[in-house]
Amino acid sequence: MDLLKHDIASEFPQLKDKIHALKTTNHHFARLFSDYDTVNHTIAKVETGGAVMTDEALENLKKQRLKLKDDIVQMLHAA
């Protein structure tokens, strides 16, 4: 699976300006964005064979990524 398919900026190019503004002015948003990026990179590393983890752990990371994405999108739409 391609990491870029889950990159927030790539998925929501129309919200690029809001993303940038929130990352620089809202610490909570910046933290969520950073956490999302970290989890997304970890998932990509496992899926490409660069790291090993149990299926259950990978599934939990994917659920965490989805929750973070939901929170990020909610904040973007509220801004």
Biopython code that builds the backbone (N, CA, C, O; Angstrom):
import numpy as np
from Bio.PDB.StructureBuilder import StructureBuilder

atoms = [
    (1, "MET", "N", (0.842, -1.175, 0.000)),
    (1, "MET", "CA", (0.000, 0.000, 0.000)),
    (1, "MET", "C", (0.886, 1.237, 0.000)),
    (1, "MET", "O", (1.900, 1.284, 0.697)),
    (2, "ASP", "N", (0.511, 2.208, -0.762)),
    (2, "ASP", "CA", (1.288, 3.424, -0.914)),
    (2, "ASP", "C", (1.026, 4.378, 0.249)),
    (2, "ASP", "O", (-0.122, 4.707, 0.547)),
    (3, "LEU", "N", (2.089, 4.811, 0.893)),
    (3, "LEU", "CA", (1.991, 5.737, 2.020)),
    (3, "LEU", "C", (1.242, 6.995, 1.629)),
    (3, "LEU", "O", (0.453, 7.510, 2.421)),
    (4, "LEU", "N", (1.469, 7.502, 0.430)),
    (4, "LEU", "CA", (0.843, 8.746, 0.019)),
    (4, "LEU", "C", (-0.671, 8.636, -0.078)),
    (4, "LEU", "O", (-1.362, 9.653, -0.019)),
    (5, "LYS", "N", (-1.201, 7.435, -0.224)),
    (5, "LYS", "CA", (-2.648, 7.276, -0.297)),
    (5, "LYS", "C", (-3.316, 7.662, 1.010)),
    (5, "LYS", "O", (-4.518, 7.926, 1.027)),
    (6, "HIS", "N", (-2.576, 7.703, 2.095)),
    (6, "HIS", "CA", (-3.152, 8.050, 3.385)),
    (6, "HIS", "C", (-2.605, 9.363, 3.937)),
    (6, "HIS", "O", (-2.911, 9.727, 5.072)),
    (7, "ASP", "N", (-1.817, 10.065, 3.168)),
    (7, "ASP", "CA", (-1.275, 11.346, 3.585)),
    (7, "ASP", "C", (-2.402, 12.382, 3.595)),
    (7, "ASP", "O", (-3.100, 12.533, 2.593)),
    (8, "ILE", "N", (-2.590, 13.091, 4.699)),
    (8, "ILE", "CA", (-3.692, 14.044, 4.861)),
    (8, "ILE", "C", (-3.654, 15.120, 3.770)),
    (8, "ILE", "O", (-4.679, 15.409, 3.152)),
    (9, "ALA", "N", (-2.506, 15.699, 3.537)),
    (9, "ALA", "CA", (-2.399, 16.769, 2.544)),
    (9, "ALA", "C", (-2.729, 16.269, 1.141)),
    (9, "ALA", "O", (-3.303, 17.010, 0.343)),
    (10, "SER", "N", (-2.376, 15.026, 0.830)),
    (10, "SER", "CA", (-2.688, 14.462, -0.486)),
    (10, "SER", "C", (-4.161, 14.111, -0.622)),
    (10, "SER", "O", (-4.732, 14.223, -1.707)),
    (11, "GLU", "N", (-4.775, 13.687, 0.471)),
    (11, "GLU", "CA", (-6.187, 13.317, 0.431)),
    (11, "GLU", "C", (-7.100, 14.537, 0.390)),
    (11, "GLU", "O", (-8.206, 14.474, -0.147)),
    (12, "PHE", "N", (-6.641, 15.633, 0.950)),
    (12, "PHE", "CA", (-7.463, 16.835, 1.020)),
    (12, "PHE", "C", (-6.712, 18.053, 0.485)),
    (12, "PHE", "O", (-6.472, 19.002, 1.232)),
    (13, "PRO", "N", (-6.340, 18.042, -0.786)),
    (13, "PRO", "CA", (-5.568, 19.171, -1.327)),
    (13, "PRO", "C", (-6.334, 20.490, -1.260)),
    (13, "PRO", "O", (-5.724, 21.556, -1.188)),
    (14, "GLN", "N", (-7.655, 20.426, -1.284)),
    (14, "GLN", "CA", (-8.474, 21.634, -1.215)),
    (14, "GLN", "C", (-8.411, 22.290, 0.170)),
    (14, "GLN", "O", (-8.808, 23.445, 0.326)),
    (15, "LEU", "N", (-7.923, 21.571, 1.157)),
    (15, "LEU", "CA", (-7.818, 22.099, 2.518)),
    (15, "LEU", "C", (-6.379, 22.436, 2.903)),
    (15, "LEU", "O", (-6.069, 22.618, 4.080)),
    (16, "LYS", "N", (-5.518, 22.517, 1.918)),
    (16, "LYS", "CA", (-4.089, 22.759, 2.151)),
    (16, "LYS", "C", (-3.845, 24.010, 2.999)),
    (16, "LYS", "O", (-3.030, 23.985, 3.920)),
    (17, "ASP", "N", (-4.538, 25.088, 2.695)),
    (17, "ASP", "CA", (-4.336, 26.330, 3.448)),
    (17, "ASP", "C", (-4.804, 26.195, 4.892)),
    (17, "ASP", "O", (-4.139, 26.679, 5.808)),
    (18, "LYS", "N", (-5.946, 25.540, 5.101)),
    (18, "LYS", "CA", (-6.440, 25.324, 6.466)),
    (18, "LYS", "C", (-5.479, 24.433, 7.254)),
    (18, "LYS", "O", (-5.210, 24.682, 8.429)),
    (19, "ILE", "N", (-4.970, 23.399, 6.597)),
    (19, "ILE", "CA", (-4.021, 22.494, 7.257)),
    (19, "ILE", "C", (-2.809, 23.280, 7.735)),
    (19, "ILE", "O", (-2.386, 23.152, 8.884)),
    (20, "HIS", "N", (-2.261, 24.085, 6.853)),
    (20, "HIS", "CA", (-1.074, 24.878, 7.208)),
    (20, "HIS", "C", (-1.382, 25.845, 8.349)),
    (20, "HIS", "O", (-0.605, 25.963, 9.297)),
    (21, "ALA", "N", (-2.510, 26.530, 8.255)),
    (21, "ALA", "CA", (-2.880, 27.500, 9.284)),
    (21, "ALA", "C", (-3.064, 26.820, 10.641)),
    (21, "ALA", "O", (-2.571, 27.311, 11.657)),
    (22, "LEU", "N", (-3.761, 25.710, 10.654)),
    (22, "LEU", "CA", (-3.985, 25.014, 11.929)),
    (22, "LEU", "C", (-2.697, 24.425, 12.495)),
    (22, "LEU", "O", (-2.491, 24.429, 13.708)),
    (23, "LYS", "N", (-1.835, 23.921, 11.623)),
    (23, "LYS", "CA", (-0.569, 23.369, 12.111)),
    (23, "LYS", "C", (0.284, 24.436, 12.783)),
    (23, "LYS", "O", (1.040, 24.132, 13.706)),
    (24, "THR", "N", (0.172, 25.673, 12.335)),
    (24, "THR", "CA", (1.015, 26.738, 12.886)),
    (24, "THR", "C", (0.355, 27.504, 14.029)),
    (24, "THR", "O", (1.043, 28.206, 14.770)),
    (25, "THR", "N", (-0.962, 27.385, 14.189)),
    (25, "THR", "CA", (-1.643, 28.170, 15.221)),
    (25, "THR", "C", (-2.326, 27.336, 16.299)),
    (25, "THR", "O", (-2.670, 27.869, 17.354)),
    (26, "ASN", "N", (-2.529, 26.057, 16.065)),
    (26, "ASN", "CA", (-3.277, 25.221, 17.007)),
    (26, "ASN", "C", (-2.393, 24.044, 17.425)),
    (26, "ASN", "O", (-2.141, 23.130, 16.640)),
    (27, "HIS", "N", (-1.937, 24.085, 18.655)),
    (27, "HIS", "CA", (-1.021, 23.051, 19.139)),
    (27, "HIS", "C", (-1.656, 21.660, 19.155)),
    (27, "HIS", "O", (-0.996, 20.663, 18.864)),
    (28, "HIS", "N", (-2.935, 21.607, 19.496)),
    (28, "HIS", "CA", (-3.626, 20.311, 19.520)),
    (28, "HIS", "C", (-3.694, 19.720, 18.108)),
    (28, "HIS", "O", (-3.436, 18.531, 17.917)),
    (29, "PHE", "N", (-4.039, 20.544, 17.130)),
    (29, "PHE", "CA", (-4.085, 20.075, 15.751)),
    (29, "PHE", "C", (-2.701, 19.623, 15.292)),
    (29, "PHE", "O", (-2.564, 18.573, 14.665)),
    (30, "ALA", "N", (-1.689, 20.408, 15.600)),
    (30, "ALA", "CA", (-0.321, 20.065, 15.196)),
    (30, "ALA", "C", (0.096, 18.722, 15.795)),
    (30, "ALA", "O", (0.774, 17.933, 15.139)),
    (31, "ARG", "N", (-0.309, 18.463, 17.038)),
    (31, "ARG", "CA", (0.023, 17.191, 17.692)),
    (31, "ARG", "C", (-0.704, 16.024, 17.019)),
    (31, "ARG", "O", (-0.106, 14.979, 16.761)),
    (32, "LEU", "N", (-2.003, 16.210, 16.735)),
    (32, "LEU", "CA", (-2.764, 15.173, 16.033)),
    (32, "LEU", "C", (-2.141, 14.876, 14.671)),
    (32, "LEU", "O", (-2.000, 13.717, 14.281)),
    (33, "PHE", "N", (-1.775, 15.923, 13.962)),
    (33, "PHE", "CA", (-1.186, 15.781, 12.633)),
    (33, "PHE", "C", (0.137, 15.021, 12.713)),
    (33, "PHE", "O", (0.409, 14.145, 11.891)),
    (34, "SER", "N", (0.950, 15.361, 13.703)),
    (34, "SER", "CA", (2.230, 14.683, 13.893)),
    (34, "SER", "C", (2.023, 13.221, 14.271)),
    (34, "SER", "O", (2.702, 12.339, 13.745)),
    (35, "ASP", "N", (1.087, 12.963, 15.182)),
    (35, "ASP", "CA", (0.790, 11.586, 15.586)),
    (35, "ASP", "C", (0.294, 10.774, 14.396)),
    (35, "ASP", "O", (0.686, 9.621, 14.217)),
    (36, "TYR", "N", (-0.571, 11.379, 13.583)),
    (36, "TYR", "CA", (-1.092, 10.699, 12.394)),
    (36, "TYR", "C", (0.060, 10.328, 11.462)),
    (36, "TYR", "O", (0.133, 9.203, 10.970)),
    (37, "ASP", "N", (0.948, 11.272, 11.228)),
    (37, "ASP", "CA", (2.081, 11.043, 10.331)),
    (37, "ASP", "C", (2.970, 9.908, 10.846)),
    (37, "ASP", "O", (3.419, 9.070, 10.064)),
    (38, "THR", "N", (3.222, 9.879, 12.147)),
    (38, "THR", "CA", (4.043, 8.840, 12.749)),
    (38, "THR", "C", (3.397, 7.466, 12.592)),
    (38, "THR", "O", (4.052, 6.508, 12.180)),
    (39, "VAL", "N", (2.117, 7.376, 12.921)),
    (39, "VAL", "CA", (1.394, 6.108, 12.800)),
    (39, "VAL", "C", (1.342, 5.664, 11.338)),
    (39, "VAL", "O", (1.542, 4.488, 11.037)),
    (40, "ASN", "N", (1.075, 6.594, 10.442)),
    (40, "ASN", "CA", (0.995, 6.276, 9.018)),
    (40, "ASN", "C", (2.319, 5.736, 8.493)),
    (40, "ASN", "O", (2.340, 4.771, 7.728)),
    (41, "HIS", "N", (3.423, 6.357, 8.902)),
    (41, "HIS", "CA", (4.734, 5.879, 8.465)),
    (41, "HIS", "C", (5.051, 4.494, 9.036)),
    (41, "HIS", "O", (5.652, 3.661, 8.358)),
    (42, "THR", "N", (4.649, 4.257, 10.271)),
    (42, "THR", "CA", (4.865, 2.938, 10.882)),
    (42, "THR", "C", (4.097, 1.863, 10.123)),
    (42, "THR", "O", (4.632, 0.791, 9.838)),
    (43, "ILE", "N", (2.843, 2.154, 9.798)),
    (43, "ILE", "CA", (2.023, 1.204, 9.038)),
    (43, "ILE", "C", (2.655, 0.931, 7.678)),
    (43, "ILE", "O", (2.744, -0.220, 7.250)),
    (44, "ALA", "N", (3.090, 1.979, 7.008)),
    (44, "ALA", "CA", (3.702, 1.815, 5.691)),
    (44, "ALA", "C", (4.971, 0.971, 5.779)),
    (44, "ALA", "O", (5.237, 0.145, 4.905)),
    (45, "LYS", "N", (5.742, 1.180, 6.828)),
    (45, "LYS", "CA", (6.984, 0.412, 6.996)),
    (45, "LYS", "C", (6.682, -1.073, 7.170)),
    (45, "LYS", "O", (7.368, -1.921, 6.599)),
    (46, "VAL", "N", (5.664, -1.382, 7.954)),
    (46, "VAL", "CA", (5.273, -2.780, 8.165)),
    (46, "VAL", "C", (4.758, -3.378, 6.856)),
    (46, "VAL", "O", (5.120, -4.497, 6.493)),
    (47, "GLU", "N", (3.918, -2.630, 6.158)),
    (47, "GLU", "CA", (3.307, -3.151, 4.939)),
    (47, "GLU", "C", (4.311, -3.346, 3.803)),
    (47, "GLU", "O", (4.071, -4.145, 2.897)),
    (48, "THR", "N", (5.418, -2.634, 3.842)),
    (48, "THR", "CA", (6.439, -2.789, 2.805)),
    (48, "THR", "C", (7.546, -3.752, 3.217)),
    (48, "THR", "O", (8.520, -3.942, 2.488)),
    (49, "GLY", "N", (7.386, -4.361, 4.400)),
    (49, "GLY", "CA", (8.360, -5.345, 4.841)),
    (49, "GLY", "C", (9.547, -4.777, 5.584)),
    (49, "GLY", "O", (10.491, -5.507, 5.885)),
    (50, "GLY", "N", (9.523, -3.486, 5.888)),
    (50, "GLY", "CA", (10.635, -2.860, 6.591)),
    (50, "GLY", "C", (10.583, -3.027, 8.092)),
    (50, "GLY", "O", (11.530, -2.673, 8.795)),
    (51, "ALA", "N", (9.483, -3.563, 8.586)),
    (51, "ALA", "CA", (9.325, -3.811, 10.019)),
    (51, "ALA", "C", (8.365, -4.982, 10.190)),
    (51, "ALA", "O", (7.598, -5.316, 9.287)),
    (52, "VAL", "N", (8.424, -5.591, 11.354)),
    (52, "VAL", "CA", (7.577, -6.747, 11.634)),
    (52, "VAL", "C", (6.692, -6.425, 12.832)),
    (52, "VAL", "O", (7.130, -5.826, 13.815)),
    (53, "MET", "N", (5.437, -6.840, 12.720)),
    (53, "MET", "CA", (4.519, -6.681, 13.835)),
    (53, "MET", "C", (3.382, -7.664, 13.647)),
    (53, "MET", "O", (3.108, -8.098, 12.528)),
    (54, "THR", "N", (2.725, -8.013, 14.729)),
    (54, "THR", "CA", (1.611, -8.959, 14.634)),
    (54, "THR", "C", (0.454, -8.327, 13.864)),
    (54, "THR", "O", (0.336, -7.105, 13.776)),
    (55, "ASP", "N", (-0.387, -9.182, 13.314)),
    (55, "ASP", "CA", (-1.561, -8.692, 12.591)),
    (55, "ASP", "C", (-2.452, -7.860, 13.508)),
    (55, "ASP", "O", (-3.011, -6.842, 13.100)),
    (56, "GLU", "N", (-2.574, -8.311, 14.750)),
    (56, "GLU", "CA", (-3.414, -7.588, 15.711)),
    (56, "GLU", "C", (-2.855, -6.193, 15.996)),
    (56, "GLU", "O", (-3.609, -5.222, 16.060)),
    (57, "ALA", "N", (-1.549, -6.095, 16.166)),
    (57, "ALA", "CA", (-0.924, -4.797, 16.419)),
    (57, "ALA", "C", (-1.078, -3.879, 15.217)),
    (57, "ALA", "O", (-1.335, -2.685, 15.373)),
    (58, "LEU", "N", (-0.921, -4.428, 14.023)),
    (58, "LEU", "CA", (-1.087, -3.631, 12.813)),
    (58, "LEU", "C", (-2.525, -3.150, 12.686)),
    (58, "LEU", "O", (-2.764, -1.998, 12.324)),
    (59, "GLU", "N", (-3.470, -4.009, 12.978)),
    (59, "GLU", "CA", (-4.879, -3.629, 12.931)),
    (59, "GLU", "C", (-5.180, -2.509, 13.931)),
    (59, "GLU", "O", (-5.928, -1.580, 13.627)),
    (60, "ASN", "N", (-4.596, -2.604, 15.112)),
    (60, "ASN", "CA", (-4.779, -1.552, 16.114)),
    (60, "ASN", "C", (-4.197, -0.224, 15.644)),
    (60, "ASN", "O", (-4.793, 0.829, 15.870)),
    (61, "LEU", "N", (-3.035, -0.268, 14.991)),
    (61, "LEU", "CA", (-2.447, 0.955, 14.442)),
    (61, "LEU", "C", (-3.341, 1.556, 13.365)),
    (61, "LEU", "O", (-3.493, 2.776, 13.291)),
    (62, "LYS", "N", (-3.925, 0.717, 12.544)),
    (62, "LYS", "CA", (-4.823, 1.219, 11.501)),
    (62, "LYS", "C", (-6.062, 1.868, 12.108)),
    (62, "LYS", "O", (-6.551, 2.872, 11.591)),
    (63, "LYS", "N", (-6.569, 1.309, 13.190)),
    (63, "LYS", "CA", (-7.709, 1.913, 13.884)),
    (63, "LYS", "C", (-7.310, 3.249, 14.504)),
    (63, "LYS", "O", (-8.077, 4.212, 14.473)),
    (64, "GLN", "N", (-6.111, 3.297, 15.062)),
    (64, "GLN", "CA", (-5.605, 4.547, 15.634)),
    (64, "GLN", "C", (-5.467, 5.611, 14.544)),
    (64, "GLN", "O", (-5.829, 6.769, 14.749)),
    (65, "ARG", "N", (-4.942, 5.209, 13.387)),
    (65, "ARG", "CA", (-4.793, 6.143, 12.266)),
    (65, "ARG", "C", (-6.156, 6.687, 11.841)),
    (65, "ARG", "O", (-6.291, 7.881, 11.577)),
    (66, "LEU", "N", (-7.148, 5.831, 11.776)),
    (66, "LEU", "CA", (-8.484, 6.248, 11.377)),
    (66, "LEU", "C", (-9.081, 7.233, 12.379)),
    (66, "LEU", "O", (-9.705, 8.218, 11.985)),
    (67, "LYS", "N", (-8.891, 6.970, 13.677)),
    (67, "LYS", "CA", (-9.395, 7.877, 14.711)),
    (67, "LYS", "C", (-8.708, 9.233, 14.611)),
    (67, "LYS", "O", (-9.363, 10.273, 14.697)),
    (68, "LEU", "N", (-7.400, 9.223, 14.432)),
    (68, "LEU", "CA", (-6.671, 10.483, 14.284)),
    (68, "LEU", "C", (-7.155, 11.254, 13.066)),
    (68, "LEU", "O", (-7.338, 12.470, 13.119)),
    (69, "LYS", "N", (-7.358, 10.537, 11.973)),
    (69, "LYS", "CA", (-7.827, 11.183, 10.745)),
    (69, "LYS", "C", (-9.210, 11.791, 10.959)),
    (69, "LYS", "O", (-9.465, 12.911, 10.516)),
    (70, "ASP", "N", (-10.093, 11.077, 11.624)),
    (70, "ASP", "CA", (-11.426, 11.605, 11.915)),
    (70, "ASP", "C", (-11.328, 12.891, 12.731)),
    (70, "ASP", "O", (-12.018, 13.866, 12.435)),
    (71, "ASP", "N", (-10.483, 12.899, 13.744)),
    (71, "ASP", "CA", (-10.313, 14.086, 14.583)),
    (71, "ASP", "C", (-9.749, 15.254, 13.773)),
    (71, "ASP", "O", (-10.194, 16.392, 13.924)),
    (72, "ILE", "N", (-8.779, 14.972, 12.923)),
    (72, "ILE", "CA", (-8.169, 16.005, 12.082)),
    (72, "ILE", "C", (-9.200, 16.597, 11.126)),
    (72, "ILE", "O", (-9.292, 17.816, 10.986)),
    (73, "VAL", "N", (-9.963, 15.747, 10.479)),
    (73, "VAL", "CA", (-10.967, 16.211, 9.515)),
    (73, "VAL", "C", (-12.043, 17.037, 10.218)),
    (73, "VAL", "O", (-12.493, 18.051, 9.684)),
    (74, "GLN", "N", (-12.452, 16.616, 11.397)),
    (74, "GLN", "CA", (-13.433, 17.394, 12.153)),
    (74, "GLN", "C", (-12.905, 18.792, 12.449)),
    (74, "GLN", "O", (-13.629, 19.777, 12.304)),
    (75, "MET", "N", (-11.657, 18.878, 12.858)),
    (75, "MET", "CA", (-11.068, 20.184, 13.154)),
    (75, "MET", "C", (-10.946, 21.026, 11.892)),
    (75, "MET", "O", (-11.144, 22.240, 11.936)),
    (76, "LEU", "N", (-10.624, 20.398, 10.775)),
    (76, "LEU", "CA", (-10.497, 21.144, 9.521)),
    (76, "LEU", "C", (-11.845, 21.721, 9.090)),
    (76, "LEU", "O", (-11.923, 22.861, 8.635)),
    (77, "HIS", "N", (-12.886, 20.938, 9.236)),
    (77, "HIS", "CA", (-14.214, 21.401, 8.821)),
    (77, "HIS", "C", (-14.773, 22.455, 9.785)),
    (77, "HIS", "O", (-15.580, 23.297, 9.391)),
    (78, "ALA", "N", (-14.344, 22.401, 11.036)),
    (78, "ALA", "CA", (-14.810, 23.384, 12.029)),
    (78, "ALA", "C", (-14.077, 24.720, 11.898)),
    (78, "ALA", "O", (-14.563, 25.751, 12.362)),
    (79, "ALA", "N", (-12.920, 24.693, 11.269)),
    (79, "ALA", "CA", (-12.102, 25.924, 11.154)),
    (79, "ALA", "C", (-12.648, 26.854, 10.092)),
    (79, "ALA", "O", (-12.088, 27.927, 9.864)),
]
sb = StructureBuilder()
sb.init_structure("model")
sb.init_model(0)
sb.init_chain("A")
sb.init_seg("    ")
for serial, (resi, resn, name, xyz) in enumerate(atoms, 1):
    if name == "N":
        sb.init_residue(resn, " ", resi, " ")
    sb.init_atom(name, np.array(xyz, "f"), 0.0, 1.0, " ", f" {name:<3s}", serial, name[0])
structure = sb.get_structure()
